[in-house]
């Protein structure tokens, strides 16, 4: 073998050694799950890819895998999230809380048996720890109960939900199971307690109404059902993990620019807010972003730009009361009162508000149309009254409705709501008078006929 | 050197043997050099980006049927600066010209639109009503009995969940020559999702059943026609998330009954037995402990052709969170009418994100098949279907077949014969809501039965 041959052979051996070393290292090279990036807007996709790149720098650590998993989860990439949680699990982190998120992720994919196993594993870990996190224990039981309900296994769901009874929503779900399995009276006890703790919510009052109905208590059923007409509050449920999901959604992608724009607006930095909002809108169009940008233009007295944005929004998703309201405001800014009037009148047909009526009354006064001004003033009072009525503030609602019928006596709903307010306040005579006035305007107005009937049967 | 077919080195001349040795020496060198150069190249190739892991999909994919084929056809123009928010499609012959048309509720355009089939396969657009804030459903019926079809429209008021009193029922009175006059016959109610006609009190006038969806609270109403566009409102049920109120004679007594599906975590099906003279008796037909099952509609049809109207319950609405995933329990339940207000539920298909069902004889074999569409599937994988049909073997055993995987995000479907071949074609409408970007969505799409498969 010549010297050259020996040198070449030596180099080859060196190469092979290097290849072996690289091969060993390669076993530890990060492999991430496939993502169809077309599902996500570009700024968001880029931010997630940046998180992936950060993970590549320290693939043995738990934190970046958990972070990426939660990000995938937040944006609907559930199989990818599950893959990350598996990686977290392999790295045996000290904090077992990831099992809860993993369970949620599996649950979102409908893998209820697998998700339950994660919660149960977490419960075992927490039980071994005297400083266990009680709220996490409750959440695990709650989610186990939910999973059993998804599997239509009511007896097991019931057991789990009892374990999670510290969570009001768990107790509510329990009452749902109880009313459907012939135990409405038992459900009522829980519902009464929930109503005392969280008055007044739509869900609890509706369930009370159904439970009373099952028990044959017709009047009570009607009373609780009517309560649901005077509240807009649902029985809340708070999950700290879901709060973090919402935060993540608010701070990633183009929506983050929109949220920053809101903050800048609050600080009075309108030009900066406008630029950031425009950037966000350009990345992905949404109605909220378009409205915010239009509002900023209005604040900066760019009336034409504001109108153009809203008109574009109407072309995209149709008109709404708030869109037409903004066109009205911008039109006034441009001195076009006729257009403002048209826009606001159209807005009231979609969703009437005191503010719209106030503006219409003002325009009517300005053009000397006292009759219209009075009509709109009456409807402003009606809408004020309705706002109070829908939150069960009947004392505040009453004078508003009285003013409404005085100024807009031909407005049927003002008479009807006045009658309802009187009835709930116990003024039978006042209620009857007002119902009859509404029926004078429309003899077939069914709600007034029902009201009169309930008045007579009380 | 070849000699009688045998290669013999000994027989080579000296010059040739020297050349051969020289070649062998240089061959080693060439080999080593080549190895030195090629090895790193190969190594670099092997060390290129490892690529991503393709995670196995757990979402079921159904094969296409070898007996049927469909031709996809977009209906109406799509505009890039307009959101896709079709809420309802129906196939009917509006103008009675013998060609079926397509009636569409378009939430983005706040309009009820008729795609009128002027000749086979050609559709012209007619806006029947506008300024309708998210029309959710339209029922064609001659309400004032003047011989012209009017259109009763369920107006949601808002597409996003809300308990605000923004819903209404508007009747578009047909004045002829494609001129319609709107009459608001119900307002100051929560979001209205459906309206269906029927003479419920037997007075010869067309009354209306109304599904008030709302959000946390909703109701089933019937509106008694008092004439001159006056309707008296009667409540039948107070439950949240009423989606559809199909009308039909469920007990065979000759009077129209009303069925209703309750969603929003309650997941129940109710029927209101018409006792005559405007009196109803309510029956809870079934409920589901799974609060998450996502009832998405209710279809009335005599699926097994036993003379009793059955109900089909598509399930798969999981819009509680903006980012969704198909669930194993999504699909379609057949509530078989056994008579005497007994209904037997049977899951006839599992299909993730099922949002609507329609019934028709897709394969022309004389029995009724079912079409399902999906709103929320795993759209990242292009193989996942958005439209499937369930082939009925004549004994109500159903085999799912994929019709198409495009477009995605479908929320409404109808069956009817569009091309006049006597077999049911399919029309579906798409809807996309933020924060999801519009990905593979389309307003209205038809799938026509292919003549070649006959």
Interface residues (C-beta under 8 A of the other chain):
Chain A: X2 X4 X5 X8 X9 X11 X12 X15 X16 X19 X22 X26 X29 X30 X31 X32 X33 X34 X35 X36 X38 X39 X40 X41 X74 X75 X76 X77 X78 X79 X80 X83 X108 X109 X110 X111 X146 X149 X150 X151 X152 X153 X154 X157 X173 X176 X177 X180 X202 X203 X206 X209 X225 X228 X229 X232 X234 X249 X255 X284 X286 X287 X288 X312 X315 X316 X317 X318 X319 X320 X346 X349 X350 X351 X413 X442 X444 X445 X446 X447 X449 X450
Chain B: X25 X28 X29 X32 X33 X35 X36 X39 X40 X43 X47 X50 X51 X52 X53 X54 X55 X57 X58 X81 X82 X83 X85 X107 X108 X109 X110 X131 X133 X134 X157 X158 X163 X164 X166 X188 X216 X217 X224 X226 X230 X231 X232 X233 X234 X235 X238 X239 X240 X265 X266 X287 X288 X289 X290 X291 X292 X293 X321 X322 X323 X324 X325 X326 X327 X328 X329 X379 X380 X381 X434 X435 X436 X437 X439
